[in-house]
């Protein structure tokens, strides 16, 4: 459907945005009269400046010792009791001191600032003592008014101010200057960007790993294309679709695909663009946006980061009774499902913080569908890798299956970043194609940060780091539920001095044994320092932070503590987020703290016991790290052997295969 307010061409066939035939744009013509006025005032000012008296100004000493003493002065005229105009005798001009002044030149020839007229008269009288009366200098007093100078001194400043103000108003109007803009009186107009058919080149084929989500979104697009297919059965078009998920999972990309697939006007705007410092602007922009969408219905409105205006009104951070953000939210609620008619307009919104949105916004009739986008699984990551590696020049040895397996927890944006980093690394190494080594380095770069081999670390600190990372690796290798270890490094990356790289298990739920094993693996570094050196360092800060958070989660949220029992203090509604009160008493808080302490200490004791049992392997791995800095899984197998539980699983699977073969 064409836009109704499209610009009409002029009678000569030119479009409104095209320049005139003479090459000068219409915007310049509309503003040129201001420039002409300012230029004329400037010319007049320059004219009066250059046509004013060009007499040279002299000091009192020059006046007294050179002019007055030599009797060169014919007369003096005092102007407005401020300036003395000095006239030199005509027979003195063109010679001596006055050789620069042509003979016959009318005066005044020099000027003198006299300050006080009484002082000047007294000084002149003293300088002429003993001079006969007929030879004394004639002094005249006149008053002179510079009408043009006075007028221009008032007109020019006001003209400049008015000109600048008009110029600013012209610039911020549509088409007024480079880049255009909005009229200052149109601040309440919507800033949404309109995409019509064919303007977005993204389709559903470019969105990988969201098959279930695309099914629901495709249905919305199909409803707009074939409404009779649904309305014949009495179905109504959904009013709103909310996309909720972690950052980088493809919410905005999915919206761009909808804009590319739907053959209807698509209005895109960010939630923050509704909020201004002026009261009522946000609500006015909401009204204007929905008005345009209704005029071009059927249409789609996409509001990105809707939590900027859609936060729960009970959790408003502002202490004001009349919050501008709250007024904007109220207007959105009214437009989506109020007394007004909202036929043919679908609102598509995206947010990372679905838990903070107002309940009135989430109810059926406004956002009828809430689609949750989660981090992609291994199969979905493989599809995403295929999309992002399509424009890259890859070597034949690239194994996308391996890359998707070794990137658990990566979002679509993370995978796109890995592919781009791999291409940059390969180009930096002057390669003709991107290989697996480049992808491994890119993954390390995205996870751990930039490698800093030039960072100065003493041999003593390097030894502590090596045993710290070896402790993590040793404990995780011998614990059944710890994540599978890929490699260990003591090369500084980002803010870390070393790292152990794992392949996390993509489980949906975890039991207590699994969580405790993870606690022990995280404590392996600090425990190794105590076992080997007899004292600990500050290098385990990040480990202790993770351990403390996980322990509190186990005790207070998951109900995995015997003393607290089957009780969870997790608040999914977020109502205690802004409250000073906690959902439990002080006695319960003390019990939680004590149980968390006991849980961490028991895990720490267990970790030290594992390290003491495998002290020799710990030493061997630390020494290998000091020599090679990076140790891979094949090296770990040589030191530790096969992981006990992995060997058992392989043996069981082998027995099953043998049984099937028989």
C-alpha positions in Angstrom: 0.0 0.0 0.0 1.5 3.3 -1.0 2.1 6.0 1.6 -0.7 8.5 1.5 1.3 11.6 2.4 3.9 11.1 -0.4 5.4 14.3 -1.8 3.7 15.6 -5.0 5.9 16.8 -7.9 6.0 20.4 -9.0 4.4 21.4 -12.2 7.7 21.4 -14.1 8.2 17.7 -13.2 10.7 18.2 -10.4 10.3 16.5 -7.1 10.2 18.6 -3.9 13.6 17.2 -2.8 15.3 18.0 -6.2 17.3 21.2 -6.6 16.5 24.0 -9.1 17.8 24.1 -12.6 20.4 26.7 -11.7 22.1 24.3 -9.3 21.1 26.1 -6.1 18.7 24.3 -3.8 15.3 25.7 -2.8 16.5 25.7 0.8 19.1 28.3 0.1 16.6 30.5 -1.8 14.2 30.5 1.2 17.0 31.6 3.5 18.9 33.9 1.2 17.0 37.1 2.2 18.4 36.7 5.7 21.9 36.5 4.3 21.4 39.5 2.1 20.2 41.6 5.0 23.2 40.7 7.2 25.5 41.3 4.3 24.0 44.7 3.6 24.4 45.7 7.3 28.0 44.5 7.2 28.7 46.6 4.1 27.2 49.7 5.6 29.2 49.2 8.8 32.4 48.8 6.8 31.5 51.9 4.7 31.2 54.1 7.7 34.3 52.6 9.3 36.5 53.4 6.3 34.9 56.7 5.6 35.2 57.9 9.2 38.1 60.3 10.1 41.4 58.8 9.1 43.4 61.3 11.2 46.3 59.9 13.1 46.0 59.8 16.9 48.8 61.3 18.9 49.8 61.5 22.5 49.9 64.5 24.7 53.7 64.5 24.7 53.9 64.5 20.9 51.3 67.2 20.8 53.1 69.4 23.3 56.8 68.9 22.3 56.5 68.6 18.6 53.4 70.4 17.5 52.7 73.0 20.1 56.3 74.0 20.8 57.0 74.5 17.0 53.9 76.5 16.5 52.6 74.2 13.8 49.0 74.1 14.9 46.4 76.3 13.2 43.4 75.5 15.3 41.9 72.8 17.6 38.3 71.6 17.6 36.9 69.9 20.7 34.2 67.4 19.7 31.7 66.3 22.3 34.1 67.2 25.1 36.0 64.0 24.4 38.3 64.3 21.4 40.5 67.2 20.2 40.8 67.5 16.4 44.1 69.1 15.5 44.5 71.2 12.3 48.1 71.8 11.1 49.1 75.0 9.3 48.9 74.5 5.5 52.5 75.8 4.9 53.8 73.0 7.2 52.1 70.1 5.4 54.1 67.9 3.1 57.4 68.5 4.8 59.3 67.5 7.9 57.2 65.6 10.4 54.1 66.1 8.2 55.6 64.8 4.9 53.0 62.0 4.8 50.2 64.5 4.6 49.7 66.1 1.2 49.6 69.9 0.9 46.1 71.3 0.8 44.6 68.4 2.7 41.6 69.5 4.8 41.8 68.6 8.4 41.6 67.4 10.9 45.1 66.0 10.5 45.5 64.5 14.0 43.3 63.6 16.9 43.9 63.6 20.7 41.9 62.0 23.5 41.6 64.7 26.1 40.0 62.9 28.9 38.7 65.8 31.1 38.1 69.0 29.2 39.1 71.1 32.3 42.5 69.3 32.5 43.1 69.8 28.8 42.3 73.5 29.0 44.6 74.0 32.0 47.4 72.0 30.4 47.0 74.0 27.1 47.1 77.3 29.0 50.3 76.3 30.9 51.9 75.2 27.6 51.1 78.6 26.0 52.4 80.9 28.8 54.4 83.7 27.4 52.8 83.4 23.9 51.2 86.7 22.6 47.4 86.6 22.5 47.3 87.0 18.7 49.5 83.9 18.3 47.6 81.7 20.6 45.8 78.7 19.2 42.1 79.1 18.5 40.0 76.4 20.3 36.4 75.6 19.2 33.8 73.4 20.9 31.2 71.5 18.9 28.7 68.7 19.5 28.5 66.0 16.7 26.0 63.1 16.5 26.8 60.0 14.4 23.2 59.0 13.5 24.1 56.0 11.3 26.6 54.7 13.9 24.1 54.9 16.7 21.4 53.2 14.6 23.7 50.4 13.4 24.9 49.8 16.9 21.4 48.9 17.9 20.2 47.3 14.6 23.1 45.0 13.8 23.1 43.0 17.1 19.3 42.5 17.0 19.5 41.6 13.3 22.2 39.0 13.9 20.2 37.4 16.8 17.0 37.3 14.7 18.8 36.0 11.7 20.4 33.2 13.7 17.0 32.3 15.3 15.3 32.1 11.9 18.2 30.2 10.4 17.9 27.6 13.2 14.2 27.3 12.7 14.7 26.8 9.0 17.4 24.2 9.5 15.3 22.0 11.8 12.4 21.8 9.4 12.0 19.0 6.9 14.3 19.7 4.0 15.7 22.8 5.8 19.4 22.3 5.4 21.7 19.2 5.2 20.1 16.2 6.8 16.7 17.9 7.3 15.0 17.3 10.6 11.8 18.0 12.4 10.1 21.3 13.0 10.6 22.5 16.6 6.8 22.6 16.9 6.6 19.0 15.6 8.4 17.6 18.7 5.3 15.5 19.5 5.4 13.8 16.1 6.6 10.2 15.9 10.2 9.4 14.9 9.4 5.9 13.7 11.2 4.8 10.5 8.9 3.5 7.8 9.9 0.4 5.8 7.7 -0.4 2.8 7.7 -3.4 0.6 11.2 -4.2 -0.7 13.1 -1.8 1.5 14.3 -4.6 3.9 16.5 -7.2 2.4 16.4 -9.6 5.4 14.1 -12.7 5.1 13.3 -15.6 7.3 15.9 -17.6 5.5 18.6 -15.3 7.1 17.3 -16.2 10.6 18.8 -19.5 11.6 18.2 -21.6 14.7 14.8 -20.2 15.6 12.5 -22.6 13.8 9.7 -22.8 16.5 9.8 -19.0 16.9 9.6 -18.5 13.1 6.5 -20.6 12.9 4.6 -18.3 15.2 5.9 -15.1 13.6 5.3 -16.4 10.0 1.6 -16.9 11.0 1.4 -13.2 11.8 2.8 -12.4 8.3 0.5 -14.9 6.7 -2.5 -13.4 8.5 -1.7 -10.0 7.0 -1.2 -11.5 3.5 -4.2 -13.8 3.6 -6.7 -12.5 6.2 -9.7 -14.3 4.7 -8.1 -17.6 5.5 -8.5 -16.9 9.3 -11.4 -14.5 9.4 -13.8 -17.0 7.7 -13.5 -19.1 10.8 -14.1 -16.1 13.1 -10.5 -15.6 14.2 -9.2 -12.2 15.0 -5.9 -10.7 14.2 -3.5 -10.7 17.2 -2.8 -7.2 18.5 0.6 -7.7 19.8 3.6 -10.1 19.8 6.3 -9.7 22.4 9.8 -11.2 21.8 11.6 -11.9 25.1 15.1 -13.3 25.4 18.8 -12.8 26.3 20.8 -10.3 24.3 22.0 -11.5 20.9 19.4 -14.2 20.4 17.9 -12.6 17.3 15.0 -10.5 18.4 15.8 -7.5 16.2 16.9 -9.7 13.4 13.6 -11.5 13.4 11.8 -8.1 13.3 13.8 -7.1 10.3 12.8 -10.4 8.6 9.2 -9.6 9.3 9.7 -6.2 7.7 11.2 -8.0 4.6 8.5 -10.7 4.4 5.4 -8.7 5.1 4.0 -6.7 2.3 2.6 -4.0 4.6 4.0 -0.7 6.0 6.5 -1.5 8.8 7.2 1.2 11.4 10.3 0.7 13.5 11.1 2.7 16.6 13.1 2.3 19.9 11.4 2.6 23.2 13.8 5.3 24.3 12.6 7.6 21.5 9.3 8.1 23.2 10.8 9.6 26.3 11.9 13.3 26.3 12.5 15.9 29.0 9.3 17.7 27.9 6.1 16.6 29.6 3.6 15.0 27.3 5.9 14.5 24.3 6.1 10.7 24.7 2.3 10.2 24.8 2.0 12.6 21.8 4.4 10.5 19.8 2.6 7.3 20.6 -0.7 8.9 19.4 0.9 10.1 16.2 2.6 6.7 15.5 -0.7 4.8 15.9 -2.5 7.4 13.8 -0.1 6.9 10.9 -0.2 3.1 11.3 -4.1 3.1 11.2 -4.1 5.3 8.2 -1.9 2.8 6.3 -3.5 -0.3 7.8 -2.9 -3.2 7.7 0.5 -2.3 9.2 3.1 -3.4 11.8 4.7 -1.3 14.5 8.0 -2.6 15.9 9.1 -1.2 19.3 12.6 -2.3 20.2 13.7 -2.3 23.9 10.1 -1.7 25.0 11.2 -1.9 28.7 12.4 1.7 28.3 8.8 2.8 28.6 7.0 -0.4 29.6 8.4 -0.9 33.1 5.9 -1.8 35.8 4.3 1.4 37.2 4.8 0.0 40.7 8.6 -0.1 40.2 9.1 3.4 38.8 12.4 4.7 39.8 11.2 8.3 39.6 9.9 9.8 42.8 7.7 12.2 40.9 3.9 11.7 41.1 3.5 12.4 37.4 6.2 10.5 35.6 6.6 11.1 31.8 7.5 7.5 31.2 4.4 6.4 33.0 2.2 8.7 30.8 3.8 7.2 27.7 3.0 3.7 28.9 -0.6 4.7 29.7 -1.0 6.0 26.1 0.5 2.8 24.7 -2.0 0.7 26.8 -4.9 2.9 25.5 -3.8 2.7 21.9 -3.4 -1.1 21.9 -6.6 -2.0 23.7 -8.8 0.9 24.7 -12.1 2.4 23.6 -10.5 3.4 20.4 -10.5 1.2 17.3 -7.1 -0.4 16.5 -8.1 -2.4 13.4 -5.3 -3.8 11.2 -2.3 -2.7 13.4 -0.1 -5.3 14.9 2.5 -4.3 17.5 5.7 -6.3 17.6 8.0 -5.6 20.5 11.3 -6.9 21.8 13.0 -6.7 25.2 15.7 -8.4 27.3 13.9 -7.7 30.5 10.5 -9.3 30.3 10.3 -9.6 34.1 10.1 -5.8 34.6 7.3 -5.1 32.2 3.9 -3.9 33.5 1.3 -6.6 33.9 -1.3 -4.5 32.1 1.0 -4.5 29.0 1.3 -8.3 29.0 -2.3 -9.2 29.4 -4.3 -10.8 26.4 -5.8 -8.2 24.2 -2.5 -6.2 24.1 0.4 -8.6 23.7 -1.6 -11.7 22.9 1.6 -13.7 22.2 4.8 -13.8 24.2 7.5 -15.6 22.4 10.6 -16.6 24.5 13.9 -16.8 22.6 16.5 -18.9 24.3 20.2 -19.5 23.7 20.6 -21.8 20.7 21.2 -25.5 21.1 24.0 -27.4 19.4 21.8 -28.1 16.3 20.7 -24.4 16.2 24.3 -23.2 16.6 25.3 -25.4 13.6 22.6 -23.7 11.5 23.8 -20.2 12.7 27.4 -21.1 11.8 26.3 -22.1 8.3 24.6 -18.7 7.8 27.5 -16.6 9.1 30.2 -18.6 7.3 28.5 -18.4 3.9 30.2 -15.2 2.9 33.6 -16.3 4.3 36.4 -18.1 2.4 36.9 -21.3 4.3 39.5 -24.0 4.0 38.4 -27.6 3.2 39.3 -28.7 6.8 36.6 -26.6 8.4 34.3 -28.7 10.7 31.2 -26.7 11.7 30.0 -29.6 13.8 33.1 -29.3 16.0 32.7 -25.5 16.2 29.0 -25.8 17.2 29.9 -28.4 19.9 32.7 -26.2 21.4 30.6 -23.0 21.7 27.9 -23.9 24.3 26.1 -20.9 25.7 26.9 -18.7 22.6 24.1 -16.5 21.2 23.7 -15.8 17.6 25.5 -12.5 18.0 28.4 -14.3 19.7 28.7 -16.8 16.8 28.6 -13.9 14.3 31.4 -12.2 16.3 33.5 -15.5 16.3 33.2 -15.8 12.5 34.2 -12.2 11.9 37.1 -12.5 14.4 38.3 -15.7 12.6 38.3 -13.8 9.3 40.3 -11.0 10.8 42.8 -13.3 12.4 43.3 -15.2 9.1 43.8 -11.9 7.2 46.3 -10.8 9.9 48.2 -14.0 9.2 48.1 -13.5 5.4 46.2 -16.7 4.8 44.3 -17.5 1.7 41.5 -19.2 3.6 40.2 -19.5 7.2 41.1 -22.7 9.0 40.1 -24.3 12.3 43.0 -22.8 14.1 41.7 -19.4 13.3 38.3 -20.3 14.6 39.8 -21.7 17.9 41.8 -18.5 18.4 38.7 -16.4 17.6 36.6 -18.4 20.2 39.3 -17.8 22.8 39.3 -14.1 21.9 35.6 -13.8 22.3 35.4 -15.7 25.6 38.6 -14.6 27.4 39.6 -11.4 25.7 42.7 -10.2 23.9 45.8 -12.3 24.5 48.5 -10.4 26.4 51.8 -12.3 26.0 53.7 -9.1 26.7 52.3 -8.7 30.2 55.2 -8.9 32.7 54.7 -11.6 35.2 57.5 -12.8 37.6 58.6 -16.4 37.7 57.1 -16.8 41.2 53.7 -15.5 40.2 53.8 -17.6 37.0 54.4 -20.7 39.1 51.4 -19.8 41.4 49.2 -19.3 38.3 50.3 -22.6 36.8 49.5 -24.6 40.0 46.2 -22.6 40.3 45.0 -23.6 36.8 46.4 -27.1 37.2 44.2 -27.4 40.4 41.1 -26.5 38.4 42.0 -29.1 35.8 42.9 -31.9 38.2 39.7 -31.5 40.3 37.4 -31.3 37.3 39.0 -34.3 35.7 38.4 -36.6 38.6 34.9 -35.4 39.5 32.1 -37.2 37.7 29.7 -34.2 37.2 32.3 -31.6 36.4 32.4 -30.2 32.9 34.6 -31.8 30.3 38.0 -30.1 30.1 39.3 -28.9 26.6 42.5 -27.1 27.4 44.4 -25.2 30.1 46.3 -22.0 29.6 48.4 -19.6 31.7 48.6 -17.0 28.9 47.0 -13.7 30.2 43.8 -12.8 28.4 41.8 -9.7 29.1 41.6 -9.4 32.9 42.5 -13.0 33.7 46.0 -14.4 34.2 45.1 -17.9 33.2 42.1 -20.0 32.3 40.8 -23.5 32.0 38.5 -24.1 29.0 35.5 -26.4 29.5 32.8 -27.9 27.4 29.7 -27.4 29.6 27.0 -30.0 29.7 23.8 -28.5 28.2 21.5 -29.8 30.9 18.0 -28.4 31.6 18.0 -29.3 35.3 20.8 -30.0 37.8 20.7 -32.1 41.0 22.7 -31.4 44.1 25.6 -33.7 43.3 26.1 -31.9 40.0 26.1 -28.5 41.6 28.5 -29.6 44.4 30.9 -31.0 41.8 30.9 -27.6 40.1 31.6 -25.9 43.4 34.6 -28.1 43.9 35.9 -27.6 40.4 35.7 -23.8 40.9 37.5 -24.1 44.2 40.3 -26.2 42.7 42.6 -23.3 42.0 42.6 -21.9 45.6 42.8 -25.4 47.1 45.9 -26.2 44.9 47.6 -23.0 46.1 47.1 -24.1 49.8 48.1 -27.7 49.2 51.3 -26.8 47.3 52.4 -23.5 48.8 50.7 -23.6 52.2 49.0 -20.2 51.6 46.5 -18.7 49.2 46.6 -15.6 47.0 44.1 -13.0 45.7 44.0 -14.7 42.3 40.8 -16.7 43.1 38.6 -13.6 43.3 36.5 -14.6 40.3 36.2 -18.2 41.4 35.1 -17.2 44.9 32.5 -14.8 43.5 31.0 -17.6 41.3 31.1 -20.1 44.2 29.3 -17.7 46.6 26.5 -16.9 44.2 26.0 -20.6 43.3 26.0 -21.6 47.0 23.4 -19.0 47.8 21.3 -20.1 44.9 21.4 -23.7 46.0 20.4 -22.9 49.6 17.9 -20.0 49.2 16.4 -20.7 45.7 16.6 -24.3 44.8 15.7 -25.8 48.2 18.7 -28.1 48.2 19.4 -27.6 51.9 18.2 -30.0 54.6 17.8 -27.4 57.4 15.8 -25.0 55.3 13.8 -27.7 53.6 11.6 -27.4 50.6 11.5 -23.6 50.7 12.5 -21.1 47.9 12.9 -17.4 48.4 13.3 -16.7 44.7 11.2 -13.8 43.5 10.2 -14.2 39.9 7.8 -11.2 40.0 10.6 -8.8 41.0 8.4 -7.1 43.6 11.2 -7.2 46.2 13.7 -5.7 43.8 13.0 -2.1 44.8 12.0 -3.0 48.4 14.2 -2.7 51.4 12.6 -5.7 53.0 13.5 -9.3 52.4 11.0 -12.2 52.2 12.5 -13.9 55.3 13.3 -12.9 58.8 16.7 -12.1 60.3 16.9 -15.5 61.9 16.4 -17.1 58.5 19.0 -14.8 57.0 21.5 -16.0 59.6 20.6 -19.6 58.9 21.1 -19.1 55.1 24.5 -17.5 55.7 25.5 -20.3 58.0 24.4 -23.1 55.6 26.1 -21.4 52.7 29.3 -21.2 54.7 29.0 -24.9 55.6 28.3 -25.9 52.0 31.4 -24.0 50.7 33.7 -25.2 53.4 32.7 -28.9 52.9 33.2 -28.5 49.1 36.6 -26.9 49.8 37.7 -29.8 52.1 36.6 -32.3 49.5 38.5 -30.4 46.8 41.7 -30.5 48.9 41.3 -34.2 49.5 41.1 -34.8 45.7 44.2 -32.8 45.1 46.2 -34.5 47.9 45.2 -37.9 46.4 46.4 -36.8 42.9 49.3 -34.6 44.0 51.7 -36.2 41.5 49.4 -35.5 38.5 49.0 -31.9 39.8 52.7 -31.4 39.8 53.2 -32.9 36.3 50.5 -30.7 34.8 51.8 -27.5 36.5 55.3 -28.2 35.2 54.0 -28.9 31.7 52.1 -25.6 31.8 55.3 -23.7 32.8 57.0 -25.2 29.7 54.3 -25.0 27.1 51.9 -22.3 28.6 48.9 -24.0 26.8 48.0 -27.7 27.4 45.3 -29.4 25.3 43.1 -32.4 26.0 45.5 -35.0 24.5 48.2 -33.8 26.9 45.8 -34.1 29.8 45.0 -37.7 28.8 48.7 -38.5 28.9 49.0 -37.2 32.4 45.6 -38.2 34.0 44.6 -41.1 31.7 40.9 -41.4 30.6 38.4 -39.8 32.9 36.9 -42.6 35.1 33.3 -41.9 34.4 33.9 -41.3 30.6 35.7 -44.6 30.4 32.8 -46.4 32.1 30.3 -44.7 29.7 32.3 -45.8 26.7 32.5 -49.4 28.1 28.7 -49.5 28.6 28.1 -48.1 25.1 30.5 -50.7 23.7 28.6 -53.5 25.5 25.3 -52.3 24.1 26.7 -52.1 20.6 28.1 -55.7 20.9 24.7 -56.9 22.1 22.9 -55.2 19.2 25.4 -56.8 16.8 24.6 -60.3 18.1 
